[in-house]
């Protein structure tokens, strides 16, 4: 039996935008996250940005600190349409 993957909203575009605004490569961002105790490799982070993998809350908390942004920045444009 084939399992269908349910497509959900993802914040990949916002993660990519924020990283670009701060002039960070995926490698440099992952190094900064690792210094903060998040064991994230570049391949895993690339999957967050592509929407293939859901990001962990602990990583969002550290990204908020790195970028100095609000949590709303991660969710821009993801509101349900009315």
N, C-alpha and C positions, 0 to 999 in steps of 0.2 A: 504494500500500500504506500503510495507516494504521499509524503507530508508536504502540505503547502505552507510556505512562509508568509506570515501576515506582515504586510508592510505597514510600518508605523511612522509617525513623524520622527525626524532626527535632527539634531542640532549640528550636524557636520559642517554645513556652510558657515554657521556662526563660529564654530571652533577654528575653521580655516581663516575666516576674516580677522578674528582677534589675534591669531598668531601672526598673520601678515601685517597687521597694524603695529605690532610690536617688533617687527623685523626679525623674527625667530624662525629658524629652520625647524623641522620636526625633530632632528637630532639634538639641537640645542635646547629645545623645549623639554624633551624627554630627560636630558641631563639635569635640567633645573628641577624637574619633578622628582627625579631620583634623589637629588640632594635633600629634598623635602620628605623623603620616605615613601614615595610612590614608585614602586618597581614597575615602570612602564617602558617597554621598548618601542622603537620607532614603528615597527610593523603593527603593533597593537594600536598605537596612536593613529596611524594611517587608517586603520579600520574604524576608529571613532569618527574621523573626518569624512570617510566615505559612506558612513551609515551602516556598515556591515556589523558593527558591534556597539552595544549600548555602553555609554561611559559610566563609570562608577561615581557615586556621590563623593567619595573621598578624593577623587581626581578633580572633580569640579570645585571642591573647596580649595584645593591648592592652586588651581588655575585662576580662581577669583583673586587669590592673594598675589599671584605672579602678575596678572594683568591690572590689578587695582580697579576692577570693574564691579558692577552689581550683578547679581544672578540673572536679572532681566536680560542682560546682554546675551546670555547663552540661549535664551528662548525667543529672541526677536523673530517675528514672522511666523511663529508656530501656533498662534492662537487659532482656535477652531473658527471656521467661517460661519457666519450667522445667516 
